[in-house]
Amino acid sequence: MSLNLDSAKTPIQSEGQTLRRRRSNADGPRVLVAEDHEDTRVMLRLILERSGCRVYEAADGLEAVEAAERERPDLILMDGSLPRLDGLGA
């Protein structure tokens, strides 16, 4: 799997544009982002969605396990120290 990441100079899209982009990512790689810091999760989601990925989010290790079982992602980006269940345990 390869991701083409645009440079940070590209402007952030408005909410309406983002929703359209999400729909067009239906065939993209599925990525689960497991991160307890919301700002980091949002940043990763924006980068990945703009690269054509479908992104699922989890704020702790238990949510990550449930999301992974439900969504069957192609890639999991997981923080090592998450609440309720750390990244290693998940």
Backbone as a printed PyTorch tensor [residue, N CA C, xyz], in Angstrom:
tensor([[[  0.8540,  -1.1650,   0.0000],
         [  0.0000,   0.0000,   0.0000],
         [  0.8960,   1.2230,   0.0000]],

        [[  0.5610,   2.2110,  -0.8130],
         [  1.3180,   3.4590,  -0.7970],
         [  0.3520,   4.6180,  -0.6710]],

        [[  0.7890,   5.6590,   0.0270],
         [ -0.0110,   6.8600,   0.2280],
         [  0.7280,   8.0370,  -0.3610]],

        [[  0.0520,   8.8390,  -1.1500],
         [  0.6250,  10.0530,  -1.6880],
         [  0.1740,  11.1980,  -0.8000]],

        [[  1.0670,  11.7140,   0.0410],
         [  0.7140,  12.7720,   0.9840],
         [  1.0240,  14.1240,   0.3770]],

        [[  0.0100,  14.9770,   0.2710],
         [  0.1940,  16.3300,  -0.2340],
         [  0.9970,  17.1490,   0.7540]],

        [[  1.6250,  18.2000,   0.2530],
         [  2.3880,  19.0720,   1.1500],
         [  1.4460,  19.8490,   2.0530]],

        [[  1.9690,  20.3420,   3.1600],
         [  1.1670,  21.0830,   4.1340],
         [  0.7260,  22.4320,   3.6010]],

        [[  1.2330,  22.8550,   2.4470],
         [  0.8640,  24.1510,   1.8820],
         [ -0.5560,  24.1540,   1.3100]],

        [[ -1.1190,  22.9820,   1.0780],
         [ -2.4710,  22.8820,   0.5490],
         [ -3.4640,  23.3460,   1.6050]],

        [[ -4.3950,  24.2580,   1.2620],
         [ -5.3340,  24.7640,   2.2730],
         [ -6.2780,  23.6810,   2.7810]],

        [[ -6.6740,  23.8220,   4.0260],
         [ -7.6420,  22.9040,   4.6260],
         [ -9.0060,  23.1460,   3.9980]],

        [[ -9.7340,  22.0910,   3.7290],
         [-11.0280,  22.1970,   3.0730],
         [-12.1150,  22.6010,   4.0570]],

        [[-13.1540,  23.2260,   3.5040],
         [-14.3060,  23.5520,   4.3400],
         [-15.0690,  22.2700,   4.6530]],

        [[-15.9940,  22.3450,   5.6000],
         [-16.7440,  21.1560,   6.0270],
         [-17.4700,  20.4940,   4.8610]],

        [[-18.1110,  21.2740,   3.9990],
         [-18.8300,  20.7000,   2.8640],
         [-17.9060,  19.9570,   1.9220]],

        [[-16.7330,  20.5230,   1.6610],
         [-15.7620,  19.8660,   0.7980],
         [-15.2450,  18.5890,   1.4450]],

        [[-15.0400,  18.6200,   2.7450],
         [-14.5480,  17.4470,   3.4510],
         [-15.5550,  16.3040,   3.3560]],

        [[-16.8430,  16.6000,   3.5080],
         [-17.8600,  15.5560,   3.4230],
         [-17.8670,  14.9100,   2.0460]],

        [[-17.7280,  15.7060,   0.9920],
         [-17.6710,  15.1360,  -0.3440],
         [-16.4370,  14.2620,  -0.5140]],

        [[-15.3270,  14.7220,   0.0180],
         [-14.0840,  13.9640,  -0.0820],
         [-14.2360,  12.6180,   0.6320]],

        [[-14.8760,  12.6120,   1.7850],
         [-15.0460,  11.3620,   2.5280],
         [-15.8300,  10.3560,   1.7030]],

        [[-16.8650,  10.8160,   1.0240],
         [-17.6560,   9.9000,   0.2100],
         [-16.8220,   9.3260,  -0.9280]],

        [[-15.9120,  10.1320,  -1.4870],
         [-15.1100,   9.6620,  -2.6030],
         [-14.0080,   8.7040,  -2.1550]],

        [[-13.7840,   8.5650,  -0.8470],
         [-12.7680,   7.6610,  -0.3210],
         [-13.3010,   6.2480,  -0.1120]],

        [[-14.4770,   5.9500,  -0.6230],
         [-15.1280,   4.6680,  -0.3490],
         [-14.2720,   3.4730,  -0.7530]],

        [[-13.4260,   3.6230,  -1.7670],
         [-12.5940,   2.5080,  -2.2120],
         [-11.1630,   2.6000,  -1.7100]],

        [[-10.8550,   3.6160,  -0.8970],
         [ -9.4940,   3.8040,  -0.3980],
         [ -9.1620,   2.8420,   0.7260]],

        [[ -7.8790,   2.8020,   1.1000],
         [ -7.4690,   1.9450,   2.2120],
         [ -8.1720,   2.3370,   3.5070]],

        [[ -8.5070,   1.3460,   4.3200],
         [ -9.1560,   1.5880,   5.6120],
         [ -8.0790,   1.7090,   6.6810]],

        [[ -8.0630,   2.8500,   7.3980],
         [ -7.0470,   3.0970,   8.4220],
         [ -7.7330,   3.3930,   9.7450]],

        [[ -7.3190,   2.6850,  10.7830],
         [ -7.8020,   2.9420,  12.1360],
         [ -6.7470,   3.7540,  12.8720]],

        [[ -7.1500,   4.9150,  13.4030],
         [ -6.2650,   5.7610,  14.1990],
         [ -6.6870,   5.6230,  15.6540]],

        [[ -5.8240,   5.0370,  16.4700],
         [ -6.0920,   4.8660,  17.8990],
         [ -5.1740,   5.8120,  18.6650]],

        [[ -5.7550,   6.8820,  19.1660],
         [ -4.9880,   7.9520,  19.8110],
         [ -5.8780,   8.6500,  20.8190]],

        [[ -5.3800,   8.8360,  22.0610],
         [ -6.2130,   9.4600,  23.0860],
         [ -6.1940,  10.9830,  23.0390]],

        [[ -5.2580,  11.5820,  22.3240],
         [ -5.2320,  13.0410,  22.1920],
         [ -6.0330,  13.4420,  20.9550]],

        [[ -7.1430,  14.1320,  21.1840],
         [ -8.0570,  14.4580,  20.0930],
         [ -7.3860,  15.2660,  18.9930]],

        [[ -6.5430,  16.2360,  19.3490],
         [ -5.9070,  17.0640,  18.3240],
         [ -5.0210,  16.2290,  17.3990]],

        [[ -4.3400,  15.2500,  17.9350],
         [ -3.5090,  14.3680,  17.1130],
         [ -4.3770,  13.4900,  16.2240]],

        [[ -5.4820,  12.9630,  16.7720],
         [ -6.4150,  12.1510,  15.9750],
         [ -6.9620,  12.9480,  14.8060]],

        [[ -7.3710,  14.1880,  15.0730],
         [ -7.9450,  15.0320,  14.0220],
         [ -6.9070,  15.3000,  12.9370]],

        [[ -5.6790,  15.6390,  13.3380],
         [ -4.6250,  15.9140,  12.3670],
         [ -4.3670,  14.6930,  11.4800]],

        [[ -4.2430,  13.5210,  12.0960],
         [ -4.0170,  12.3070,  11.3170],
         [ -5.1930,  12.0030,  10.3970]],

        [[ -6.4140,  12.1740,  10.9090],
         [ -7.5980,  11.9290,  10.0740],
         [ -7.5920,  12.8240,   8.8480]],

        [[ -7.3240,  14.1130,   9.0290],
         [ -7.3170,  15.0470,   7.9010],
         [ -6.2660,  14.6650,   6.8650]],

        [[ -5.0670,  14.3470,   7.3200],
         [ -3.9970,  13.9630,   6.3950],
         [ -4.3770,  12.6950,   5.6360]],

        [[ -4.8600,  11.7020,   6.3560],
         [ -5.1920,  10.4250,   5.7270],
         [ -6.3840,  10.5380,   4.7830]],

        [[ -7.4200,  11.2730,   5.1790],
         [ -8.5860,  11.4370,   4.3070],
         [ -8.2090,  12.1740,   3.0280]],

        [[ -7.3760,  13.1820,   3.1500],
         [ -6.9520,  13.9280,   1.9650],
         [ -6.0920,  13.0680,   1.0530]],

        [[ -5.5560,  11.9860,   1.5840],
         [ -4.7480,  11.0590,   0.7970],
         [ -5.5860,   9.9150,   0.2350]],

        [[ -6.8900,   9.9550,   0.4560],
         [ -7.7850,   8.9590,  -0.1110],
         [ -8.1530,   7.8080,   0.7990]],

        [[ -7.7870,   7.8910,   2.0720],
         [ -8.0810,   6.8000,   3.0110],
         [ -9.4520,   6.9660,   3.6540]],

        [[-10.0250,   5.8370,   4.0360],
         [-11.1960,   5.8340,   4.9080],
         [-10.6560,   5.7110,   6.3180]],

        [[-11.0220,   6.6280,   7.1930],
         [-10.4230,   6.6820,   8.5230],
         [-11.4590,   6.3760,   9.5940]],

        [[-11.0780,   5.5010,  10.5230],
         [-11.8740,   5.1790,  11.6950],
         [-11.0540,   5.6070,  12.9010]],

        [[-11.7170,   6.0780,  13.9490],
         [-11.0130,   6.6090,  15.1070],
         [-11.3950,   5.8710,  16.3810]],

        [[-10.4210,   5.7880,  17.2870],
         [-10.6480,   5.2330,  18.6200],
         [ -9.8470,   6.0650,  19.6090]],

        [[-10.4610,   6.3580,  20.7690],
         [ -9.8150,   7.2020,  21.7760],
         [ -9.1400,   6.3970,  22.8820]],

        [[ -9.3280,   5.0830,  22.8980],
         [ -8.6400,   4.2460,  23.8840],
         [ -8.4590,   2.8410,  23.3140]],

        [[ -7.7260,   2.0160,  24.0430],
         [ -7.4000,   0.6860,  23.5540],
         [ -8.5920,  -0.2290,  23.3430]],

        [[ -9.5730,  -0.1630,  24.2400],
         [-10.7580,  -1.0160,  24.0720],
         [-11.5670,  -0.6120,  22.8470]],

        [[-11.7210,   0.6990,  22.6380],
         [-12.4030,   1.1720,  21.4260],
         [-11.6440,   0.7170,  20.1820]],

        [[-10.3170,   0.7320,  20.2520],
         [ -9.5000,   0.3190,  19.1110],
         [ -9.7320,  -1.1480,  18.7690]],

        [[ -9.7770,  -2.0000,  19.7870],
         [-10.0180,  -3.4270,  19.5540],
         [-11.3960,  -3.6310,  18.9270]],

        [[-12.4080,  -2.9610,  19.4730],
         [-13.7690,  -3.0860,  18.9340],
         [-13.8360,  -2.5840,  17.4970]],

        [[-13.2120,  -1.4370,  17.2150],
         [-13.2320,  -0.8740,  15.8620],
         [-12.4790,  -1.7780,  14.8880]],

        [[-11.3710,  -2.3540,  15.3300],
         [-10.5950,  -3.2410,  14.4570],
         [-11.3920,  -4.4930,  14.1000]],

        [[-12.1100,  -5.0440,  15.0640],
         [-12.9360,  -6.2250,  14.7910],
         [-14.0960,  -5.8860,  13.8620]],

        [[-14.6860,  -4.7160,  14.0620],
         [-15.8550,  -4.3050,  13.2860],
         [-15.4750,  -3.8580,  11.8740]],

        [[-14.4330,  -3.0390,  11.7400],
         [-14.1110,  -2.3970,  10.4650],
         [-13.0630,  -3.1360,   9.6400]],

        [[-12.2840,  -4.0080,  10.2560],
         [-11.2270,  -4.7520,   9.5690],
         [-10.3140,  -3.8270,   8.7560]],

        [[ -9.6160,  -2.8870,   9.4180],
         [ -8.7940,  -1.9180,   8.6890],
         [ -7.5880,  -2.5690,   8.0100]],

        [[ -7.1010,  -1.8930,   6.9700],
         [ -5.8890,  -2.3330,   6.2840],
         [ -4.6440,  -1.9490,   7.0790]],

        [[ -4.7550,  -0.8770,   7.8610],
         [ -3.6330,  -0.3680,   8.6430],
         [ -4.1540,   0.1900,   9.9600]],

        [[ -3.4230,  -0.0360,  11.0400],
         [ -3.7760,   0.5340,  12.3420],
         [ -2.6120,   1.3900,  12.8190]],

        [[ -2.8820,   2.6670,  13.0840],
         [ -1.9060,   3.5690,  13.6880],
         [ -2.3110,   3.7050,  15.1470]],

        [[ -1.4930,   3.1590,  16.0520],
         [ -1.9040,   3.0850,  17.4500],
         [ -0.8630,   3.6950,  18.3800]],

        [[ -1.3460,   4.5480,  19.2790],
         [ -0.5340,   5.1010,  20.3540],
         [ -0.1520,   3.9500,  21.2850]],

        [[  1.0570,   3.9870,  21.8110],
         [  1.5010,   2.9150,  22.6980],
         [  0.9170,   2.9800,  24.0900]],

        [[  0.5500,   4.1780,  24.5410],
         [  0.0120,   4.3180,  25.9070],
         [ -1.3760,   4.9350,  25.8530]],

        [[ -2.3590,   4.0730,  25.7250],
         [ -3.7600,   4.4900,  25.6430],
         [ -4.4680,   4.1960,  26.9570]],

        [[ -5.5430,   4.9430,  27.2600],
         [ -6.3550,   4.6260,  28.4450],
         [ -7.0740,   3.2800,  28.2730]],

        [[ -7.4780,   2.7040,  29.3770],
         [ -8.2380,   1.4530,  29.4820],
         [ -7.4920,   0.2190,  28.9960]],

        [[ -6.7530,   0.3090,  27.9210],
         [ -5.9610,  -0.8100,  27.4110],
         [ -4.8650,  -0.2060,  26.5500]],

        [[ -3.5970,  -0.4370,  26.9110],
         [ -2.5180,   0.2050,  26.1550],
         [ -2.3850,  -0.4000,  24.7610]],

        [[ -1.6180,   0.2700,  23.9190],
         [ -1.4600,  -0.1630,  22.5390],
         [ -0.9150,  -1.5700,  22.4070]],

        [[  0.0010,  -1.9550,  23.2830],
         [  0.5620,  -3.2980,  23.2410],
         [ -0.4920,  -4.3480,  23.5980]],

        [[ -1.2890,  -4.0740,  24.6070],
         [ -2.3430,  -4.9960,  25.0160],
         [ -3.4490,  -5.1130,  23.9820]],

        [[ -3.7180,  -4.0220,  23.2980],
         [ -4.7630,  -4.0220,  22.2740],
         [ -4.3050,  -4.8350,  21.0850]]])
